[in-house]
Amino acid sequence: MQNLVSLNLSAQDLADVDAAISTLRRVFAQMIALQPSQRRDLYKMGDKSEAFCRQTLAVLAANPQIIPPSLNLAEAQADLTALDQLRPRLQQLEQLVERADDTALALGSDIITVALEGYGLLKVSGKNEALKSVRKDLSARFSHGSKAAQPVAAA
């Protein structure tokens, strides 16, 4: 029988997680949420363009005489610093979410494995009248209706 994970979170564990989430929500409140159309329309800074951006900002900082007042170099430098601070934390959060997702998937798989085996036992061993209606209710999970082609009426 499958048992991929056994998870027993104490009340204190859950309180700690809830407190951590609350703290993250407070800190992340200043971060933005983009609409899909906004995401599509933005310039994307990939690995190659990041190197270009870093080098360009460094050259601009070394040559302030060529920077027009309309170009906000200080804001771009602050954005770069914030990105450098955010990335390792984002990576850690992604790893935690992936681990939580995998655990939830494994828990669900463990549950459905036992439920399917139990249902099979009910079908075989539970043929007495007391379980007949329960078996019928449970069997609804497997009824998908007939997929055979319906006869066409003659014209």
C-alpha positions, 0 to 999 in steps of 0.5 A: 500500500502506498504511503508517500508522506505522513504529515503531522503539523502541530497547532504551533507549527500551523501558528508559526506558518500563519505568522510567517505568511502574515509577515510576508503579506505585510512586507510584500504589500508594497510589491505589485501585481500585474495584469496579463496584458501588462506582463505581455507589454513589458520589456523583459530582462533576461540573462543576456539583457541583464548583463547589458543593463548592469554594464550600461548602468555602471558606464552611466554612473561613471559618466554622469556628465552625459546623463540628461535630467530626464533619465532617472539613473538613481531609480534604476540603480535602486531597482537593481539593488532591490532585484538583487535583494529579492531574487535569492528570497524568491528562489527560496520561496519558490522551493518552499512552494514546490515542496508544499505542492509536492506534499499536497499532491502526495497526500492526495495520492495517498488518500485516493489510493486508500479510497480506491482500495477501500471501494474495491473491498466494498464492491467485493465484500460489502454486498449486503443490503446495508452497504448497497446504497453507499456503494451506489453513491460511491460508484457515481464517481466512476460513471461517465455516461455512455460515450458510444455514438447515439443512433441517428434517426432516419430522415 
